[in-house]
Amino acid sequence: MKSVRRKVADTVNSIKEGEQKGAQEAMMEEIFHDMYHERKRIYKVNFFRGIFFGAGSAIGGTLVLGVILWILSLFVNFPVVGDFFKDAQNSIEQTQQPPQ
């Protein structure tokens, strides 16, 4: 008797899950078709979004690298690592000077 009740309960649960999945899929399809009605506009928006993302990444990376190098330049006078940073600073300054 319990096995029949169990089978009926499993069947009811699977029907409920199927209905929920079907409703979720229908909702997702409706949202997708509603948002992506104009493909050309979406392509244009994504193109400019990619350009600005790339430019922002380059500018942000440059600023972060500049701050890191500035902080490292403060350690030039330290006894242990000072020589290493001093050599690095000298090589950077030599590459920035025009050849004579």
Buried (B, 14 or more C-beta within 10 A) or exposed (E): EEEEEEEEEEEEEEEEEEEEEEEEEEEEEEEEEEEEEEEEEEEEEEEEEEEEEEEEEEEEEEEEEEEEEEEBEEEBEEEEEEEEBBEBBEEEEEEEEEEE
